[in-house]
Amino acid sequence: MTKKTTTVRLPEELATTVEVVARGRGISVNTLVVDALTAEVERVRHDEEFMGKLREITERDKEILDRLAQ
């Protein structure tokens, strides 16, 4: 799997807490963040209200792109 580097700026207190949680779990901060983001993506995937809004946004974007392509 190809990887992409992303910089995330966290409040210092949250960053410190994340480091402690990762050490306590015996994993890297990167793994903890990836796991948390993966769980959030799975959660919203099953959220019908969110998915409806996402479909509306996507459809609106498609209409704009179609107009620009003309």
Secondary structure in CASP SS format (residue, H / E / C, confidence):
PFRMAT SS
TARGET T0000
AUTHOR 0000-0000-0000
METHOD secondary structure of the structure
MODEL  1
M C 1.00
T C 1.00
K C 1.00
K C 1.00
T C 1.00
T C 1.00
T C 1.00
V C 1.00
R C 1.00
L C 1.00
P C 1.00
E H 1.00
E H 1.00
L H 1.00
A H 1.00
T H 1.00
T H 1.00
V H 1.00
E H 1.00
V H 1.00
V H 1.00
A H 1.00
R H 1.00
G H 1.00
R H 1.00
G C 1.00
I C 1.00
S C 1.00
V H 1.00
N H 1.00
T H 1.00
L H 1.00
V H 1.00
V H 1.00
D H 1.00
A H 1.00
L H 1.00
T H 1.00
A H 1.00
E H 1.00
V H 1.00
E H 1.00
R H 1.00
V H 1.00
R H 1.00
H C 1.00
D C 1.00
E H 1.00
E H 1.00
F H 1.00
M H 1.00
G H 1.00
K H 1.00
L H 1.00
R H 1.00
E H 1.00
I H 1.00
T H 1.00
E H 1.00
R H 1.00
D H 1.00
K H 1.00
E H 1.00
I H 1.00
L H 1.00
D H 1.00
R H 1.00
L H 1.00
A H 1.00
Q C 1.00
END
